[in-house]
Amino acid sequence: MKYLIAALLCLQFHSISYGQDMMELIKKVKAKLDQVNDYVAEGNMKTDVAFIKAPVGKVKVYYKKPNRFKLKRDGGISILPKGGVTVNMSTLIEGDAFLALAAGDAEVNHVKVKVVKLIPTAQNSDIVLSTLYIDVARLLILKASTTTKENGSFEIEMNYGKYESYGLPDKLNFSFNTKDYKMPKGIALEFDDEEKQTEAEKIRRKKGSVQINYSKYTINQGIAESLFK
C-alpha cells in the first residue's frame, strides 16, 4: 500500500512539475507577443464559405492591447464567425486565468511542436478549451484549435516569415464549422420548399475557411481608440 501511495505522490508531483513547465512555455510565448502594443496589417483575404460568394479582397487589420481588434475589407462584408473574430494569438493567452496542460508532441507542416491544452478557470469565459501547437525553438504558435460555449469550434493555422520576431504571421488560415456560423447583418438565405431547406442544411454542415495573406505590418506606431468604435 505504501508503495502505491508513493507512486501516486510521485505521479502527482510529476504532473504538477510538467504543468508548471507548460505555464513557463506559455509565458515565454506571451512575452514575445507582448512586444507588440498595436499594429496595422495590410493584406488580401480569401473566403471559402459554401453559401456566400465573396471574391478575394484587400483587408486592413487593426490591433491594440489588450484585446481591441478590427478587420476592414475593401468592397463587401468581412466574413469571420463571431467566436474567432480576433484571429489574434494574444487574446488566447491574455492574463493567467487558465491551466496549461502538456498534451504530448506533434508535427505541424513538418515542424516538431509541443501540444499544450489551455483550460480557462474563469467561469464567465466563452472558451471551453484551446489546444496550442507551439514551436518551442522559435516560441511561435503554429496552430490553435478552440472550442467555445456559444460560437462553436474553430482552428487557426499560421505561417511565419518577415515578422516572426514579433510573433506575427505572414499567412493565416482560419477554418470553422459553418453550422455554427452566425450570418452577418444584411445576408439571409431564403428557401421555397423542404427540398431546398434540406440542401441548405447540408451546405451549412460543411467547413468554411478564411485565408489572410499579410503583405505589411506597421507595428507600435499608435492607434486611436476611436478607430475601434
Buried (B, 14 or more C-beta within 10 A) or exposed (E): EEEEEEEEEEEEEEEEEEBEBBBEBBEEBBEBBBEBBBBBBEBBBBBBBBBBEBEEBEBBBBBBEEEBBBBEBEEEBBBBBBBBBBBBBBBBBBEEEBEBBBBEEBEBEEBEBBBBBBEBEEEEEEBEBBBBBBBEEBBBBBBBBBBBEEBBBBBBBBBBEEBBEBBBBBBBBBBBBBEBBEEEEEEEEEEEEEEEEEEBEEBBEEBBBBBBBBEEBEBEEEBEEEEEE
